Amino acid sequence: MLPFLRSDLAQLVSYTPHPGGADAAAHGSPTQPAQVDRLDTNESPYDLPEDLKQKLAWAYQHELEANRYPDGGHAALKGAIAQYANQSAYQSAQSSAQSSVSWVTSAHISVSNGSDELIRSLLIATCLRAEGSVLVADPTFSMYGITANTLGVPVVRVGRNAQTFETDLAAASHAIATPAAGQPAIRIVFTVHPNSPTGNALTDAELDWLRSLPPHILVVIDEAYFEFSQQTVLAELPQHPNWVILRTFSKAFRLASHRVGYAIAHPELAATLEKIRLPYNLPSLSQRAAELALAHQDALLAAIPMLLSERDRLFQALAELPGITVWPSAANFLFLRLQNDPAEEQLETLFQSLKSAGTLVRKTCGGLRITIGTPAENQRTLNRLRDRL
């Protein structure tokens, strides 16, 4: 190890992106067929419509100046996000009883290069200098722990119910009340609503527990899949200044290549995130793409009912296959495990066999996470699983 590197970094493992997915799909490879179904990263299976691509191309050619830095304050995009946030809170099932929601302003928004940047900024704002640890409930999105580890922030892990994947609230409460010897107290609780990779939304008990946490603990509620679940805690945010919601344009809005994420938070926290993020962190084209997506949200989000129908169809079909357990999902993916406590080798064999046949899925947390694709992709995935189980 190079002598100037932090000694603890040698023990870390970096986030592993889909192995050869985009490259194989574009070029083929000796070990993969020319046609590859990329169902491993929870992206939308549908690209931007051609007319929106043309509008984005026109903006790049005629409006954006490549020799100039992007809008470092994201003014136009923040305004559009605030309007969408107010609208989405009103439309969601949890908030439908409200006559209107209009409190979200640009001051509540921080825009980032993907939600990963926001995760890092939140950790910097709260836990550095040994001022805090973070709590996660496994299995969950791996970047919370990975990012904390890269910053030298301790990660406290609790489990989930083996059948429902609900957080072990007793263990979580104990971890908060009784910090481990030599570790700082927990300063952030990370949770996903609905969770990845398991797809379960937060239960009433979990939400009540989050509401009960003291104000010195930051509660991060990642709503990356809100457009699929239509469940949000946004209406409660004014009553909880220690809550922050993360969302993304990478899923339902079909902009994964543009890496646009955002936080909705108390204005003081949003202003702190603005202090921490790198200057000019989001390219002009990505900002314009997100603005365009919000302006045409009805057209882009029109694919969601079909994706949810396909998710439910695939769930029912997988539930009938022998040897696996598949869980209901509130997101755009399904999570399954092999039954009878199989060895890791069996899961790896299935994973590699699907990959060789042309279906890329995510092997994680002792199971497989399958993104919902087009009807044809989903059918091929189902057929290949049937052939291998």
Backbone hydrogen bonds, N-H to C=O, Kabsch-Sander energy under -0.5 kcal/mol:
donor,donor_aa,acceptor,acceptor_aa,energy
5,L,2,L,-1.7
9,L,6,R,-1.2
10,A,7,S,-0.9
11,Q,8,D,-1.4
12,L,9,L,-1.4
20,G,18,H,-1.0
21,G,18,H,-0.8
24,A,20,G,-2.8
25,A,21,G,-2.5
26,A,22,A,-2.0
27,H,23,D,-2.5
28,G,24,A,-2.4
29,S,32,Q,-1.1
32,Q,29,S,-1.0
36,V,34,A,-0.6
37,D,358,G,-3.7
38,R,36,V,-0.8
39,L,37,D,-1.4
39,L,360,L,-1.8
44,S,250,S,-0.5
52,L,49,P,-0.6
53,K,49,P,-2.1
54,Q,50,E,-2.3
55,K,51,D,-1.9
56,L,52,L,-2.4
57,A,53,K,-2.6
58,W,54,Q,-2.5
59,A,55,K,-2.2
60,Y,56,L,-2.1
61,Q,57,A,-2.3
62,H,58,W,-2.7
63,E,59,A,-2.3
64,L,59,A,-2.6
66,A,64,L,-0.7
68,R,65,E,-1.7
72,G,70,P,-0.7
74,H,71,D,-0.9
78,K,74,H,-3.0
79,G,75,A,-2.0
80,A,76,A,-1.9
81,I,77,L,-2.7
82,A,78,K,-2.6
83,Q,79,G,-1.9
84,Y,80,A,-2.1
85,A,81,I,-3.0
86,N,82,A,-2.3
87,Q,83,Q,-2.0
88,S,84,Y,-3.2
89,A,85,A,-2.3
90,Y,86,N,-1.6
91,Q,87,Q,-2.0
92,S,88,S,-1.5
93,A,230,Q,-1.5
94,Q,230,Q,-0.6
95,S,92,S,-0.6
96,S,92,S,-0.6
96,S,93,A,-0.6
98,Q,95,S,-2.0
108,H,105,T,-1.8
109,I,106,S,-1.5
110,S,263,A,-1.7
112,S,261,G,-2.9
114,G,112,S,-1.7
114,G,259,R,-0.8
117,E,113,N,-0.6
117,E,114,G,-0.9
118,L,114,G,-0.8
119,I,115,S,-2.3
120,R,116,D,-2.1
121,S,117,E,-2.5
122,L,118,L,-2.8
123,L,119,I,-1.9
124,I,120,R,-2.4
125,A,121,S,-2.4
126,T,122,L,-0.8
126,T,123,L,-0.6
127,C,123,L,-2.7
128,L,123,L,-0.7
131,E,127,C,-0.9
131,E,128,L,-1.0
132,G,127,C,-1.2
133,S,185,A,-1.9
134,V,154,P,-2.1
135,L,188,I,-2.5
136,V,156,V,-2.3
138,D,136,V,-0.6
138,D,158,V,-2.4
144,Y,141,F,-1.1
146,I,142,S,-2.4
147,T,143,M,-2.4
148,A,144,Y,-1.9
149,N,145,G,-2.5
150,T,146,I,-1.9
151,L,147,T,-1.1
151,L,148,A,-0.7
152,G,149,N,-1.4
153,V,148,A,-2.9
156,V,134,V,-3.4
156,V,154,P,-0.5
157,R,155,V,-0.5
158,V,136,V,-2.2
161,N,166,E,-2.8
165,F,161,N,-2.1
168,D,159,G,-2.3
169,L,167,T,-1.6
172,A,168,D,-2.3
173,S,169,L,-2.7
174,H,170,A,-2.1
175,A,171,A,-2.3
176,I,172,A,-1.9
177,A,173,S,-2.4
178,T,174,H,-2.4
183,Q,180,A,-2.2
187,R,133,S,-3.4
188,I,133,S,-1.5
189,V,218,L,-2.7
190,F,135,L,-2.4
191,T,220,V,-2.2
193,H,222,D,-2.9
195,N,200,N,-3.0
199,G,195,N,-2.6
207,L,203,T,-2.6
208,D,204,D,-2.6
209,W,205,A,-2.1
210,L,206,E,-2.3
211,R,207,L,-2.3
212,S,208,D,-1.3
213,L,209,W,-0.6
213,L,210,L,-1.0
217,I,214,P,-1.8
218,L,187,R,-3.1
218,L,216,H,-0.5
219,V,242,N,-3.3
220,V,189,V,-2.9
220,V,218,L,-0.6
221,I,219,V,-0.6
221,I,244,V,-2.9
222,D,191,T,-2.9
222,D,220,V,-0.7
223,E,221,I,-0.8
223,E,246,L,-3.1
226,F,223,E,-1.9
228,F,225,Y,-1.3
229,S,225,Y,-2.2
230,Q,226,F,-3.7
236,E,233,V,-1.7
237,L,233,V,-0.6
237,L,234,L,-1.4
239,Q,236,E,-1.4
240,H,236,E,-0.5
240,H,237,L,-1.8
243,W,240,H,-2.1
244,V,219,V,-2.2
245,I,264,I,-2.4
246,L,221,I,-1.9
247,R,262,Y,-2.6
249,F,260,V,-2.6
254,R,251,K,-1.5
255,L,249,F,-2.1
258,H,255,L,-1.7
259,R,255,L,-0.8
259,R,256,A,-0.8
261,G,112,S,-2.0
261,G,259,R,-0.5
262,Y,247,R,-2.3
263,A,110,S,-2.6
264,I,245,I,-2.4
265,A,108,H,-2.5
266,H,243,W,-0.6
269,L,266,H,-0.6
270,A,266,H,-2.7
271,A,267,P,-2.5
272,T,268,E,-1.7
273,L,269,L,-2.4
274,E,270,A,-1.7
275,K,271,A,-1.3
276,I,272,T,-1.4
277,R,273,L,-2.3
281,N,278,L,-0.7
287,Q,283,P,-2.2
288,R,284,S,-2.6
289,A,285,L,-2.4
290,A,286,S,-2.2
291,E,287,Q,-2.3
292,L,288,R,-2.6
293,A,289,A,-2.4
294,L,290,A,-2.2
295,A,291,E,-2.1
296,H,292,L,-1.4
297,Q,294,L,-1.2
300,L,296,H,-1.9
301,L,297,Q,-3.1
302,A,298,D,-0.6
303,A,300,L,-1.0
304,I,301,L,-1.6
307,L,303,A,-2.1
308,L,304,I,-2.8
309,S,305,P,-2.2
310,E,306,M,-2.6
311,R,307,L,-2.6
312,D,308,L,-2.3
313,R,309,S,-2.3
314,L,310,E,-2.9
315,F,311,R,-2.4
316,Q,312,D,-2.2
317,A,313,R,-2.0
318,L,314,L,-2.8
319,A,315,F,-2.5
320,E,316,Q,-0.7
320,E,317,A,-0.7
321,L,318,L,-1.6
324,I,321,L,-0.8
325,T,337,R,-2.8
327,W,335,F,-2.1
330,A,199,G,-2.9
334,L,370,I,-2.2
335,F,327,W,-0.5
336,L,368,L,-2.4
337,R,325,T,-2.4
339,Q,323,G,-2.5
346,Q,343,A,-1.1
347,L,343,A,-1.2
348,E,344,E,-2.5
349,T,345,E,-2.4
350,L,346,Q,-2.2
351,F,347,L,-2.7
352,Q,348,E,-2.7
353,S,349,T,-2.3
354,L,350,L,-2.4
355,K,351,F,-2.0
356,S,352,Q,-2.5
357,A,353,S,-1.6
358,G,354,L,-1.0
358,G,355,K,-0.8
359,T,354,L,-3.0
360,L,37,D,-2.8
360,L,358,G,-0.6
361,V,359,T,-0.6
362,R,369,R,-2.4
363,K,361,V,-0.6
364,T,362,R,-0.7
364,T,367,G,-2.2
367,G,364,T,-1.8
368,L,336,L,-2.7
369,R,362,R,-2.9
370,I,334,L,-3.0
370,I,368,L,-0.5
371,T,39,L,-2.4
371,T,369,R,-0.6
372,I,332,N,-2.6
373,G,371,T,-0.5
378,N,374,T,-2.8
379,Q,375,P,-2.2
380,R,376,A,-2.3
381,T,377,E,-2.4
382,L,378,N,-2.4
383,N,379,Q,-2.7
384,R,380,R,-2.5
385,L,381,T,-2.3
386,R,382,L,-2.5
387,D,383,N,-2.0
388,R,384,R,-0.8
388,R,385,L,-0.9
389,L,385,L,-1.0
389,L,386,R,-0.6
